[in-house]
């Protein structure tokens, strides 16, 4: 019996090690890159790397609390968390702090800002996983009627926070929400005909949207607002390969050679170097070889989470697939927009970009995943 327990503890330790070591490496890369970005920022941002370290330490405490807790609080009260998250999204529209034309944050005196949408991502995944698991149990037969009910219910659950976030506005988070929903429905086993139908519907809606933007700009602004109109302009900047932010970031990366321009020596200015464009800072400072190693580290980390997801059943299968959808979507989107392959949407690079709310939400996710792994909840 003692031998079995020791083997189990040893297996848990190895599994935790494979996930936590990349997290520690991400922490080092994040703090170094944020500190290195200071030469592109004003003096008021000089302590961002210290704040990031503090948020990492708080995140590790959260992981320990979640893993050691005997109760499955996030699973048991997922609907409550989801309701609280939506209430916060409503409140932030009225009493939130505006920055760069968006009202996404609450300001907490002497602490910093708090972005509720980052945590709503977790709550959304937990609620969707519960709903899908319910239909797994109650409806063994996946016929057209049952699948339509599942799709509509998941869409409503996803649409409510997305609708609220649209008015902040934060279009990047909306893309993440619907990516999560689509991947979780795919894992649930929805037939491909639904994805084809949804794809055709989306193409029609996007076509109408673009016709309004190009041909009826006054009507477009009346419907979507001036803010959203300027965000569309950013997409056009990407399409045409123009825009100071992208052009300068590409110049910084492209001139870095094998080992970069050197620490704290980003050669050209571009906005948001500590958040959206932290990848460009790292690549320009350290060059092609360390950047490739960073990409391998990200790939290795994702593979460890995928290995856990493959073992999961029921609700936990959907939970981890949702987390992976969110994580991988952000990684691909952020890195691609840094090198001009995808439009600039304001999506940060998980574990690397500066941001207390974003980082803390991902550390909570790691805590939930480690709890599933350590307690072998995936066998339930």
C-alpha positions as CSV (number, residue, x, y, z in Angstrom):
1,X,0.0,0.0,0.0
2,X,2.8,2.4,1.0
3,X,4.6,1.5,-2.3
4,X,1.5,2.3,-4.3
5,X,1.1,5.7,-2.6
6,X,4.8,6.5,-3.1
7,X,4.5,5.5,-6.8
8,X,1.5,7.8,-7.1
9,X,3.2,10.7,-5.4
10,X,6.3,10.2,-7.6
11,X,4.1,10.2,-10.7
12,X,2.3,13.4,-9.6
13,X,5.7,15.0,-8.8
14,X,7.0,14.2,-12.3
15,X,3.8,15.5,-13.9
16,X,3.9,18.7,-11.9
17,X,7.6,19.2,-12.7
18,X,6.9,19.0,-16.4
19,X,4.3,21.8,-16.1
20,X,5.8,24.0,-13.4
21,X,9.4,24.1,-14.9
22,X,8.1,25.8,-18.1
23,X,6.1,28.2,-15.9
24,X,9.3,29.2,-14.0
25,X,11.1,29.7,-17.4
26,X,8.2,31.7,-18.7
27,X,8.4,33.9,-15.5
28,X,12.1,34.5,-16.1
29,X,11.6,35.3,-19.8
30,X,8.6,37.6,-18.9
31,X,10.4,39.6,-16.3
32,X,13.6,40.0,-18.4
33,X,11.6,41.0,-21.5
34,X,9.4,43.5,-19.5
35,X,12.5,45.0,-17.9
36,X,14.1,45.2,-21.4
37,X,11.1,47.0,-22.8
38,X,11.6,49.9,-20.4
39,X,13.8,51.8,-22.9
40,X,10.6,52.1,-25.1
41,X,8.4,53.3,-22.2
42,X,8.2,56.5,-20.1
43,X,9.8,56.5,-16.6
44,X,6.4,55.9,-15.0
45,X,6.6,52.3,-16.2
46,X,9.9,51.6,-14.6
47,X,8.5,49.2,-11.9
48,X,6.4,46.9,-14.2
49,X,8.8,44.0,-14.0
50,X,8.5,44.1,-10.2
51,X,4.7,44.1,-10.4
52,X,4.9,41.2,-12.8
53,X,7.1,39.2,-10.3
54,X,4.6,40.0,-7.5
55,X,1.7,38.7,-9.7
56,X,3.7,35.6,-10.4
57,X,4.3,35.0,-6.7
58,X,0.5,35.5,-6.0
59,X,-0.2,33.1,-8.9
60,X,2.0,30.4,-7.4
61,X,0.1,30.8,-4.1
62,X,-3.2,30.4,-5.9
63,X,-1.9,27.2,-7.6
64,X,-0.9,25.7,-4.2
65,X,-4.3,26.7,-2.6
66,X,-6.3,25.2,-5.5
67,X,-4.3,21.9,-5.6
68,X,-4.3,21.4,-1.8
69,X,-8.0,22.3,-1.4
70,X,-10.2,19.3,-0.7
71,X,-13.2,21.0,-2.3
72,X,-13.6,21.5,-6.0
73,X,-14.8,25.1,-5.6
74,X,-14.5,26.2,-9.3
75,X,-16.5,23.2,-10.5
76,X,-19.1,23.3,-7.7
77,X,-19.9,27.0,-8.1
78,X,-19.2,27.5,-11.8
79,X,-22.6,29.0,-12.5
80,X,-22.3,31.4,-9.6
81,X,-18.8,32.5,-10.8
82,X,-20.3,32.9,-14.3
83,X,-23.1,35.2,-13.0
84,X,-20.7,37.3,-10.9
85,X,-18.4,37.6,-14.0
86,X,-21.3,39.0,-16.1
87,X,-22.3,41.4,-13.3
88,X,-18.7,42.7,-13.2
89,X,-18.8,43.1,-17.0
90,X,-21.9,45.3,-16.7
91,X,-20.4,47.3,-13.8
92,X,-17.2,48.0,-15.7
93,X,-19.1,49.7,-18.5
94,X,-20.4,52.3,-15.9
95,X,-17.7,52.7,-13.3
96,X,-14.6,51.2,-15.1
97,X,-11.5,53.1,-15.9
98,X,-11.1,54.1,-19.6
99,X,-7.7,53.6,-21.3
100,X,-6.9,53.8,-25.0
101,X,-10.6,54.2,-25.8
102,X,-11.7,51.1,-24.0
103,X,-13.4,50.6,-20.6
104,X,-12.1,47.2,-19.6
105,X,-10.7,47.8,-16.1
106,X,-11.6,48.5,-12.5
107,X,-8.9,50.6,-10.7
108,X,-8.1,49.4,-7.2
109,X,-6.3,52.2,-5.3
110,X,-2.7,51.3,-4.3
111,X,-2.9,47.9,-6.0
112,X,-3.5,48.5,-9.7
113,X,-6.2,47.6,-12.3
114,X,-8.4,44.6,-12.5
115,X,-9.8,43.3,-15.8
116,X,-12.9,41.1,-15.2
117,X,-13.0,39.7,-18.8
118,X,-9.8,37.7,-18.1
119,X,-11.5,35.7,-15.4
120,X,-14.8,35.4,-17.3
121,X,-12.8,33.2,-19.7
122,X,-12.3,30.7,-16.9
123,X,-16.0,30.9,-15.8
124,X,-17.2,30.4,-19.4
125,X,-15.2,27.3,-19.8
126,X,-16.4,25.8,-16.6
127,X,-20.1,26.5,-17.4
128,X,-19.8,25.2,-20.9
129,X,-18.1,22.0,-19.7
130,X,-20.9,21.4,-17.2
131,X,-23.6,21.9,-19.9
132,X,-21.8,19.6,-22.3
133,X,-21.3,16.9,-19.6
134,X,-25.0,17.1,-18.8
135,X,-26.0,16.4,-22.4
136,X,-23.5,13.6,-22.4
137,X,-25.3,11.9,-19.5
138,X,-28.9,12.7,-20.4
139,X,-28.7,12.3,-24.2
140,X,-26.6,9.4,-25.3
141,X,-27.9,9.7,-28.8
142,X,-26.6,12.7,-30.7
143,X,-29.4,13.4,-33.1
144,X,-30.1,16.6,-35.0
145,X,-32.5,17.9,-32.3
146,X,-30.2,17.3,-29.4
147,X,-27.2,18.7,-31.2
148,X,-29.1,21.9,-32.1
149,X,-30.2,22.4,-28.5
150,X,-26.5,22.0,-27.3
151,X,-25.3,24.5,-29.9
152,X,-27.9,27.1,-29.1
153,X,-27.4,26.7,-25.4
154,X,-23.6,27.0,-25.7
155,X,-24.1,30.0,-28.1
156,X,-26.3,31.9,-25.6
157,X,-23.8,31.2,-22.7
158,X,-21.0,32.5,-24.9
159,X,-22.9,35.4,-26.4
160,X,-23.9,37.1,-23.1
161,X,-20.4,38.0,-21.9
162,X,-19.3,38.6,-25.6
163,X,-22.2,41.1,-26.0
164,X,-21.1,43.0,-22.9
165,X,-17.5,43.0,-23.8
166,X,-18.3,44.3,-27.3
167,X,-19.3,47.6,-25.6
168,X,-16.0,48.0,-23.7
169,X,-14.8,47.3,-26.5
170,X,-12.4,44.4,-26.5
171,X,-12.8,42.4,-29.7
172,X,-9.8,40.2,-29.0
173,X,-11.5,38.6,-26.0
174,X,-14.7,38.0,-28.1
175,X,-12.6,36.0,-30.6
176,X,-11.2,34.0,-27.7
177,X,-14.7,33.2,-26.3
178,X,-16.0,31.9,-29.6
179,X,-12.8,29.9,-30.2
180,X,-13.3,28.2,-26.9
181,X,-16.9,27.4,-27.7
182,X,-16.1,26.0,-31.1
183,X,-13.3,23.8,-29.8
184,X,-15.4,22.5,-26.9
185,X,-18.3,21.6,-29.3
186,X,-15.8,19.8,-31.6
187,X,-14.5,17.8,-28.6
188,X,-18.1,17.0,-27.6
189,X,-18.6,15.4,-31.0
190,X,-20.9,17.7,-32.9
191,X,-21.1,16.6,-36.5
192,X,-19.2,18.5,-39.2
193,X,-22.3,19.6,-41.0
194,X,-22.9,22.0,-38.1
195,X,-19.5,23.6,-38.5
196,X,-20.0,23.9,-42.2
197,X,-23.4,25.6,-41.7
198,X,-21.9,27.9,-39.0
199,X,-19.0,28.7,-41.3
200,X,-21.3,29.6,-44.2
201,X,-23.5,31.8,-41.9
202,X,-20.4,33.6,-40.6
203,X,-19.1,34.3,-44.2
204,X,-22.5,35.9,-45.0
205,X,-22.4,38.0,-41.9
206,X,-18.8,39.1,-42.5
207,X,-19.8,39.9,-46.1
208,X,-22.6,42.2,-44.9
209,X,-20.3,43.7,-42.3
210,X,-17.6,44.5,-44.9
211,X,-20.1,46.0,-47.4
212,X,-21.3,48.3,-44.6
213,X,-17.8,49.3,-43.7
214,X,-16.6,50.1,-47.3
215,X,-19.8,51.5,-48.8
216,X,-21.9,52.9,-46.0
217,X,-19.4,54.2,-43.5
218,X,-21.8,56.7,-41.8
219,X,-24.3,53.9,-41.2
220,X,-21.5,51.6,-40.0
221,X,-20.4,54.3,-37.4
222,X,-24.1,54.8,-36.3
223,X,-24.4,51.0,-35.7
224,X,-21.0,50.1,-34.3
225,X,-19.5,53.4,-33.1
226,X,-16.4,55.4,-34.0
227,X,-14.2,53.3,-31.8
228,X,-15.0,50.1,-33.7
229,X,-14.5,51.9,-37.0
230,X,-10.9,52.8,-36.0
231,X,-10.4,49.2,-34.9
232,X,-11.3,48.1,-38.4
233,X,-8.7,50.5,-39.7
234,X,-6.1,48.6,-37.7
235,X,-7.2,45.5,-39.6
236,X,-6.7,47.3,-42.9
237,X,-3.2,48.4,-41.7
238,X,-2.3,44.7,-41.3
239,X,-3.8,43.8,-44.6
240,X,-1.8,46.5,-46.4
241,X,1.3,45.8,-44.4
242,X,1.3,49.3,-43.1
243,X,0.9,50.9,-39.6
244,X,3.7,52.2,-37.5
245,X,3.3,49.6,-34.8
246,X,3.6,46.6,-37.1
247,X,6.2,48.1,-39.4
248,X,8.5,49.0,-36.6
249,X,8.1,45.7,-34.8
250,X,8.9,43.8,-38.0
251,X,12.0,46.1,-38.5
252,X,13.2,45.3,-35.0
253,X,12.7,41.6,-35.4
254,X,14.1,41.4,-38.9
255,X,17.3,43.2,-38.0
256,X,18.1,41.1,-34.9
257,X,20.1,38.3,-36.7
258,X,21.0,35.2,-34.8
259,X,21.5,36.7,-31.3
260,X,19.8,40.0,-31.4
261,X,20.7,43.6,-30.7
262,X,21.5,42.9,-27.0
263,X,19.6,43.2,-23.8
264,X,17.7,46.5,-23.3
265,X,18.7,47.5,-26.8
266,X,15.5,47.4,-28.9
267,X,16.5,49.5,-31.9
268,X,13.2,51.2,-32.8
269,X,10.1,52.3,-31.0
270,X,6.7,50.6,-31.3
271,X,3.7,51.0,-28.9
272,X,2.7,48.4,-26.3
273,X,6.1,46.7,-26.1
274,X,5.4,45.2,-22.6
275,X,2.0,43.7,-23.5
276,X,0.8,43.1,-27.1
277,X,4.3,43.3,-28.6
278,X,6.4,41.6,-25.9
279,X,7.4,38.9,-28.4
280,X,8.9,41.6,-30.6
281,X,11.0,42.9,-27.7
282,X,12.3,39.4,-26.9
283,X,13.0,38.6,-30.6
284,X,14.8,41.9,-31.3
285,X,16.9,41.8,-28.1
286,X,17.9,38.2,-28.2
287,X,17.6,37.2,-31.8
288,X,16.6,34.2,-33.9
289,X,18.2,31.3,-31.9
290,X,16.6,32.2,-28.4
291,X,13.3,33.0,-30.2
292,X,13.2,29.5,-31.7
293,X,14.0,28.1,-28.2
294,X,11.1,30.1,-26.8
295,X,8.8,28.6,-29.4
296,X,10.0,25.1,-28.6
297,X,9.3,25.8,-24.9
298,X,5.8,27.0,-25.6
299,X,5.2,23.9,-27.8
300,X,6.6,21.6,-25.1
301,X,4.3,23.2,-22.4
302,X,1.3,22.8,-24.6
303,X,2.1,19.2,-25.3
304,X,2.2,18.4,-21.5
305,X,-1.3,19.9,-21.2
306,X,-2.5,18.0,-24.2
307,X,-1.3,14.7,-22.7
308,X,-3.4,15.4,-19.6
309,X,-6.4,16.3,-21.8
310,X,-6.2,13.0,-23.7
311,X,-6.5,11.1,-20.4
312,X,-9.6,13.0,-19.3
313,X,-13.2,11.9,-19.4
314,X,-16.5,13.7,-19.0
315,X,-16.5,17.2,-17.6
316,X,-12.8,17.4,-17.2
317,X,-12.2,16.6,-20.8
318,X,-14.2,19.6,-21.8
319,X,-12.5,21.8,-19.2
320,X,-9.0,21.2,-20.3
321,X,-9.9,21.3,-24.0
322,X,-11.4,24.8,-23.4
323,X,-8.3,25.9,-21.6
324,X,-6.1,24.6,-24.4
325,X,-8.3,26.4,-27.0
326,X,-7.8,29.6,-25.1
327,X,-4.1,29.2,-24.6
328,X,-3.2,28.0,-28.1
329,X,-5.4,30.6,-29.8
330,X,-3.7,33.4,-27.8
331,X,-0.3,32.1,-28.6
332,X,-0.9,31.8,-32.3
333,X,-2.7,35.1,-32.5
334,X,-0.1,37.1,-30.6
335,X,3.0,35.7,-32.2
336,X,1.4,35.9,-35.7
337,X,0.3,39.5,-35.2
338,X,3.9,40.4,-34.1
339,X,5.2,39.1,-37.4
340,X,2.5,40.4,-39.6
341,X,0.6,37.1,-40.4
342,X,-2.6,38.0,-38.5
343,X,-4.3,41.4,-37.7
344,X,-3.4,43.3,-34.5
345,X,-6.2,42.5,-32.1
346,X,-4.7,43.4,-28.7
347,X,-4.4,39.8,-27.6
348,X,-1.4,39.2,-25.2
349,X,1.1,36.3,-25.1
350,X,0.1,34.1,-22.1
351,X,2.6,34.0,-19.2
352,X,5.0,36.4,-21.0
353,X,3.1,39.7,-21.6
354,X,2.7,42.1,-18.7
355,X,-0.7,42.1,-17.0
356,X,-1.8,41.1,-13.5
357,X,-5.4,40.0,-14.4
358,X,-4.2,37.9,-17.4
359,X,-1.4,36.3,-15.6
360,X,-3.4,35.5,-12.5
361,X,-6.2,33.9,-14.6
362,X,-3.7,31.6,-16.3
363,X,-2.1,30.6,-13.0
364,X,-5.6,29.7,-11.7
365,X,-6.0,27.6,-14.8
366,X,-2.7,25.8,-14.1
367,X,-3.9,25.2,-10.6
368,X,-7.2,23.6,-11.9
369,X,-5.3,21.4,-14.3
370,X,-2.8,20.3,-11.7
371,X,-5.7,19.5,-9.4
372,X,-7.3,17.4,-12.1
373,X,-4.0,15.6,-12.7
374,X,-2.9,15.1,-9.0
375,X,-6.3,13.9,-7.8
376,X,-6.8,11.8,-10.9
377,X,-10.2,13.5,-11.4
378,X,-10.0,12.6,-15.1
379,X,-11.1,9.1,-14.2
380,X,-14.5,10.3,-13.0
